Amino acid sequence: MTSAAPQTAMANSPHSEAEMRDPRLKALFAYWKAKAGGRRMPARKDLDPLEMKEWLGNLMLIEFPTGKFIEFRYRLEGTNIEAFYDARRTGRGVETMTAESERRSVLPQWESVFDQGRPAYYESDILSSEGKLARQSKLLLPLSEDGEHVNMILGAIYFRPQYEFEK
């Protein structure tokens, strides 16, 4: 039996690093770990958008300007995420999640990363506030300016439309 490489602890995530099936998310996770170096998590300033081109359309950056979780704002959202939601949510907050089902699904995922300062990986079905059903693979990565407190979450989401998993 071979020994597995040490895994980064995931924040209340139903999946471990080893269970991450999407190669694009695995690559982003490796990038994040490299940028963290020996720290728990990197800072936003450690990330270079030019190095992240392959993920840009599927990235979101959530910021917590007051330090309180529920007062988050979408600092940016990739074009593929905007296309899924048929909306531009950059600069907005929780008010964009008008469906209770979306808030119940998404907010606890983000909150565990915010509170624990550890990445999380999810594969789940989501019904958006706009009534779109999709299967998604999502990676949430904490960022910290002081090395201790999460002040941003870098997220990446890859969607599969409902018709692709009804078969």
RALINTA-V21294 format. One record per helix or strand of 3 or more residues. SS is the DSSP state (helix for helix, strand for strand). FROM is the first residue (numbers start at 1). LEN is the number of residues. If there is no record, write none. Layout:
ss=(SS,SS)
from=(FROM,FROM)
len=(LEN,LEN)
//
This chain:
ss=(helix,helix,helix,helix,strand,helix,strand,helix,helix,helix,strand,strand,strand,helix)
from=(17,23,44,49,59,69,73,79,94,100,120,133,152,162)
len=(3,14,3,10,5,3,5,7,3,17,8,11,10,4)
//
